Amino acid sequence: MGGTIAMVPGGRGGVVPALDAGELIAAVPGLAGLGLEITARGLRSLPSPSIGFGDLVALADAVKAEIAGGARGVVVTHGTDTIEETAIFLDLTVPGPAPVVVTGAMRAPTSAGADGPANLYAAIRVAAAEEARGLGALVVMSDEVHGARFVRKGHTSSMAAFVSPGFGPLGLVVEGEPRLRGTPRVPMSLAASDKVAGLRVGLITVALGDDGEILRRAGEVCDGIVLAGLGAGHVPADMVPVVAEVAGRVPVVLASRTGSGSVLRQTYGYPGSERDLLDRGLVHAGFLDPAKARVLLLLLLADGADKERITAAFEHYR
């Protein structure tokens, strides 16, 4: 799909996507000794901030076609900025036990200490591992194996940027061998419909002193909204009327901006607390971070889900 792993210096400074899938495979030592039949194909060559949901629909279709054609597993190379959204999209739209592993790089191939070849080697080993079957979509970076539901990019530039807050990785790659202790994927499969590209789901982050005006305006143009609340799922009291108004018109999912932990349900009872907001019809995101909650909400809306089904889906998947 592009990303730093496939970038080379551009004519105007900085690096840009340029390498194709075959070139990436050719740069990884040790693959010939694995006894695997590896095929390579290019789908996109983009920096990951420019990947859209239409691209992810095409990616999900391509992954399902490879699996239907007999692939034991699929590895997707991708830019790291939005790798977590792509991983959860694939987790929700590619059914079956075959491993789908997303990987990338924090340093371009021309950088000192480039990590792309090592990450790609580890990802291929995981995709071929029997223990990875049934775990859903995975992200493999720096010899760690993360589940799609919980992985996040937690640093702008560190080689150890990827973490799963509160849960940790599902396994490690040790001397090239996957050591997995994975939990089976949540049984949920949604269509990778072209309708996702025509929907608008907003992600609004609440801040100190927020009066809700940005949320109000977003509610006028969005089909659904994820509200990244303060702490365990809270908003300022002055914002509550706007939240209630918008939630009466479009689905509003309550997540937390903290980066770790679940939205609470019944600890706090003041205006703008999690109890207050859930009583006003917001949908509980559980452990899903705001970006992942947005992907799930968008896929549900594209599938025609009503408020009751959206609530049930978040209860099931979180």
C-alpha positions as CSV (number, residue, x, y, z in Angstrom):
1,M,0.0,0.0,0.0
2,G,3.1,2.3,0.1
3,G,4.3,3.9,3.3
4,T,7.8,4.5,4.7
5,I,8.8,0.9,4.1
6,A,8.5,1.6,0.4
7,M,10.0,5.1,0.3
8,V,13.1,6.5,-1.4
9,P,14.5,10.1,-1.5
10,G,12.3,12.4,-3.6
11,G,13.4,15.1,-6.0
12,R,12.3,17.9,-3.6
13,G,13.7,16.5,-0.4
14,G,12.4,14.0,2.0
15,V,11.3,10.4,1.1
16,V,8.3,9.4,-1.0
17,P,6.7,6.0,-1.8
18,A,8.4,4.4,-4.8
19,L,9.3,0.7,-4.3
20,D,6.9,-2.0,-5.4
21,A,6.0,-5.2,-3.6
22,G,8.5,-7.3,-5.5
23,E,11.4,-4.9,-4.7
24,L,10.4,-5.1,-1.0
25,I,10.5,-8.9,-1.0
26,A,13.8,-8.9,-2.9
27,A,15.4,-6.8,-0.1
28,V,14.6,-9.3,2.7
29,P,17.4,-11.8,3.4
30,G,16.5,-15.3,4.5
31,L,13.2,-15.8,2.8
32,A,14.4,-18.4,0.3
33,G,15.3,-20.7,3.2
34,L,11.8,-20.7,4.6
35,G,10.4,-23.0,1.8
36,L,7.4,-20.7,1.2
37,E,5.9,-19.8,-2.1
38,I,5.6,-16.0,-1.9
39,T,3.7,-13.9,-4.4
40,A,3.9,-10.2,-4.5
41,R,1.4,-7.6,-5.9
42,G,1.0,-3.9,-5.7
43,L,-2.3,-2.2,-4.9
44,R,-1.4,1.4,-3.9
45,S,1.7,3.4,-3.5
46,L,0.7,6.1,-1.0
47,P,1.8,7.7,2.2
48,S,-0.7,6.4,4.7
49,P,-2.3,9.7,5.6
50,S,-3.6,9.8,2.0
51,I,-5.2,6.3,2.2
52,G,-9.0,6.5,2.2
53,F,-11.8,4.1,2.9
54,G,-12.2,3.4,-0.8
55,D,-8.6,2.2,-0.8
56,L,-9.4,-0.1,2.2
57,V,-12.4,-1.6,0.4
58,A,-10.1,-2.4,-2.5
59,L,-7.5,-3.8,-0.1
60,A,-10.1,-6.0,1.7
61,D,-11.3,-7.4,-1.6
62,A,-7.7,-8.1,-2.7
63,V,-6.9,-9.9,0.6
64,K,-10.1,-12.0,0.3
65,A,-9.3,-12.9,-3.3
66,E,-5.8,-14.1,-2.3
67,I,-7.2,-16.3,0.5
68,A,-9.9,-17.7,-1.9
69,G,-7.1,-18.5,-4.3
70,G,-5.3,-20.6,-1.7
71,A,-3.1,-18.2,0.2
72,R,-2.1,-19.6,3.6
73,G,-1.8,-16.0,4.9
74,V,-1.5,-12.5,3.6
75,V,1.0,-9.7,4.5
76,V,0.1,-6.1,3.8
77,T,2.9,-3.4,3.8
78,H,1.5,-0.1,4.9
79,G,2.5,3.3,6.2
80,T,2.5,3.5,10.0
81,D,0.5,6.7,10.5
82,T,-2.8,4.9,9.8
83,I,-1.8,1.3,10.1
84,E,-4.1,0.8,13.2
85,E,-7.2,1.8,11.3
86,T,-6.4,-0.4,8.3
87,A,-5.7,-3.3,10.7
88,I,-9.1,-3.1,12.4
89,F,-10.8,-2.5,9.0
90,L,-9.4,-5.8,7.8
91,D,-10.2,-7.5,11.1
92,L,-13.9,-6.6,10.6
93,T,-14.1,-7.3,6.9
94,V,-12.0,-10.3,6.1
95,P,-13.6,-13.4,7.7
96,G,-12.0,-16.8,8.2
97,P,-8.9,-18.1,10.0
98,A,-6.2,-17.2,7.5
99,P,-3.7,-14.7,9.1
100,V,-3.8,-11.2,7.7
101,V,-0.7,-9.4,8.9
102,V,0.0,-5.6,8.5
103,T,3.5,-4.3,8.8
104,G,5.6,-1.3,7.8
105,A,8.7,0.6,8.9
106,M,9.7,3.6,11.0
107,R,12.8,4.2,8.9
108,A,13.0,4.4,5.1
109,P,15.1,1.8,3.2
110,T,17.8,4.4,2.6
111,S,18.1,5.3,6.3
112,A,20.7,4.0,8.7
113,G,19.2,1.1,10.6
114,A,16.2,0.7,8.3
115,D,13.7,-1.7,9.9
116,G,11.6,-2.6,7.0
117,P,13.3,-5.8,5.9
118,A,13.2,-7.2,9.5
119,N,9.6,-6.3,10.0
120,L,8.6,-7.8,6.6
121,Y,10.5,-11.0,7.4
122,A,8.8,-11.3,10.8
123,A,5.4,-10.5,9.3
124,I,5.8,-13.3,6.7
125,R,6.8,-15.8,9.5
126,V,3.7,-14.9,11.5
127,A,1.4,-15.1,8.4
128,A,2.7,-18.6,7.8
129,A,2.4,-19.8,11.4
130,E,-0.3,-22.2,12.3
131,E,-0.6,-20.6,15.7
132,A,-1.6,-17.3,14.0
133,R,-4.7,-18.8,12.4
134,G,-8.0,-17.6,13.9
135,L,-6.4,-14.5,15.6
136,G,-7.8,-12.0,13.1
137,A,-5.8,-9.2,11.6
138,L,-2.4,-8.6,13.3
139,V,0.2,-5.9,13.2
140,V,3.8,-7.0,13.4
141,M,6.5,-4.4,14.2
142,S,9.8,-4.7,16.0
143,D,9.4,-8.4,16.5
144,E,6.1,-7.9,18.4
145,V,2.7,-9.2,17.3
146,H,-0.2,-7.0,18.2
147,G,-4.0,-7.6,17.8
148,A,-5.9,-5.2,15.5
149,R,-8.4,-4.2,18.2
150,F,-5.8,-2.7,20.6
151,V,-2.7,-1.8,18.7
152,R,-1.8,1.9,18.6
153,K,1.1,4.0,17.3
154,G,2.3,5.5,20.5
155,H,5.4,7.5,19.4
156,T,6.1,9.7,16.4
157,S,9.5,8.2,15.5
158,S,10.7,5.5,17.9
159,M,11.4,2.1,16.5
160,A,9.3,0.8,19.3
161,A,6.4,3.0,18.4
162,F,3.6,0.4,18.4
163,V,2.0,-0.7,21.6
164,S,-1.3,-2.3,22.8
165,P,-2.1,-0.2,25.9
166,G,-3.5,-2.2,28.8
167,F,-3.1,-5.6,27.0
168,G,0.3,-5.9,25.5
169,P,1.3,-7.8,22.4
170,L,-0.2,-11.2,21.5
171,G,3.3,-12.6,21.0
172,L,6.9,-12.1,20.0
173,V,9.1,-13.2,17.1
174,V,12.2,-14.8,18.7
175,E,15.1,-15.8,16.4
176,G,12.6,-15.7,13.5
177,E,10.1,-18.0,15.2
178,P,6.7,-16.6,16.2
179,R,5.8,-17.3,19.9
180,L,2.2,-16.5,20.2
181,R,-0.2,-16.5,23.1
182,G,-3.1,-15.0,21.1
183,T,-6.7,-14.7,21.9
184,P,-9.2,-15.8,19.2
185,R,-10.7,-12.9,17.2
186,V,-14.1,-11.6,18.1
187,P,-16.6,-13.3,15.7
188,M,-17.9,-10.3,13.8
189,S,-17.8,-9.8,10.0
190,L,-19.0,-6.8,8.2
191,A,-19.1,-6.0,4.5
192,A,-16.4,-3.9,2.9
193,S,-18.9,-1.9,1.0
194,D,-18.2,0.9,-1.4
195,K,-20.8,2.9,0.7
196,V,-18.1,3.6,3.3
197,A,-16.4,6.1,0.9
198,G,-19.6,8.1,0.8
199,L,-20.2,8.4,4.5
200,R,-18.8,10.9,6.9
201,V,-18.1,9.9,10.5
202,G,-16.5,12.6,12.6
203,L,-14.0,12.2,15.5
204,I,-14.4,15.0,18.0
205,T,-11.9,15.3,20.8
206,V,-13.2,17.0,24.0
207,A,-10.9,19.6,25.7
208,L,-11.0,21.7,28.8
209,G,-13.6,24.5,28.6
210,D,-15.2,22.9,25.5
211,D,-18.6,24.5,24.8
212,G,-19.7,21.9,22.2
213,E,-19.9,24.2,19.2
214,I,-17.5,22.2,17.1
215,L,-19.6,19.1,17.9
216,R,-22.8,20.9,17.0
217,R,-21.4,21.9,13.6
218,A,-20.0,18.4,13.0
219,G,-23.5,16.9,13.8
220,E,-24.9,19.0,10.9
221,V,-22.7,17.3,8.3
222,C,-21.8,13.9,9.8
223,D,-23.6,10.5,9.5
224,G,-22.2,9.6,12.9
225,I,-19.7,10.8,15.4
226,V,-17.2,9.4,17.8
227,L,-16.7,11.6,20.9
228,A,-13.3,11.2,22.5
229,G,-14.2,12.3,26.0
230,L,-12.1,13.3,28.9
231,G,-10.9,10.7,31.3
232,A,-13.3,7.7,31.6
233,G,-15.7,9.3,29.1
234,H,-16.6,12.7,30.4
235,V,-17.5,16.2,28.9
236,P,-17.9,19.6,30.5
237,A,-21.4,20.2,31.9
238,D,-21.9,23.2,29.6
239,M,-21.5,20.8,26.6
240,V,-24.1,18.3,27.7
241,P,-27.1,19.9,25.9
242,V,-25.2,19.9,22.6
243,V,-24.2,16.3,23.1
244,A,-27.8,15.3,23.8
245,E,-29.1,17.2,20.8
246,V,-26.6,15.7,18.4
247,A,-27.1,12.1,19.8
248,G,-30.8,12.6,19.1
249,R,-30.0,13.0,15.4
250,V,-27.1,10.7,14.6
251,P,-25.3,7.9,16.4
252,V,-22.7,9.2,18.9
253,V,-20.1,6.8,20.3
254,L,-18.5,7.7,23.6
255,A,-14.7,6.8,23.7
256,S,-11.8,8.2,25.8
257,R,-9.0,10.4,24.6
258,T,-6.6,9.0,27.2
259,G,-5.2,6.3,25.0
260,S,-5.7,3.4,27.5
261,G,-8.5,1.8,29.4
262,S,-12.2,1.4,29.0
263,V,-14.9,4.0,29.1
264,L,-16.6,3.6,32.4
265,R,-20.4,3.0,32.9
266,Q,-21.5,3.9,36.4
267,T,-18.7,5.3,38.6
268,Y,-19.5,9.0,38.2
269,G,-23.0,10.6,38.2
270,Y,-22.5,14.4,37.6
271,P,-23.7,16.2,34.5
272,G,-21.3,15.3,31.7
273,S,-20.2,12.0,33.4
274,E,-20.2,8.7,31.7
275,R,-23.5,7.7,33.4
276,D,-25.2,10.9,32.3
277,L,-24.0,10.6,28.7
278,L,-24.9,7.0,28.3
279,D,-28.4,7.7,29.7
280,R,-28.7,10.3,27.0
281,G,-28.3,7.7,24.3
282,L,-24.5,7.6,23.6
283,V,-23.0,4.3,22.5
284,H,-20.3,2.8,24.8
285,A,-17.0,2.2,23.0
286,G,-15.5,0.0,25.7
287,F,-11.8,-0.5,25.2
288,L,-11.8,0.7,21.6
289,D,-9.8,3.9,21.1
290,P,-11.5,6.7,19.2
291,A,-9.9,5.9,15.8
292,K,-10.9,2.3,15.9
293,A,-14.4,3.1,17.2
294,R,-14.8,5.4,14.1
295,V,-13.9,2.5,11.7
296,L,-16.4,0.2,13.4
297,L,-19.2,2.8,13.4
298,L,-18.5,3.7,9.7
299,L,-18.7,0.0,8.7
300,L,-22.0,-0.5,10.6
301,L,-23.6,2.6,9.1
302,A,-22.5,1.4,5.6
303,D,-24.3,-1.9,6.4
304,G,-27.5,-0.1,7.3
305,A,-27.3,-0.7,11.0
306,D,-29.8,1.2,13.2
307,K,-29.0,2.5,16.7
308,E,-30.0,-0.8,18.4
309,R,-27.7,-2.8,16.2
310,I,-24.9,-0.3,16.5
311,T,-25.1,-0.5,20.3
312,A,-25.2,-4.3,20.2
313,A,-22.2,-4.5,17.9
314,F,-20.1,-2.3,20.1
315,E,-21.0,-4.4,23.1
316,H,-19.9,-7.5,21.2
317,Y,-16.7,-6.3,19.6
318,R,-15.2,-4.1,22.3
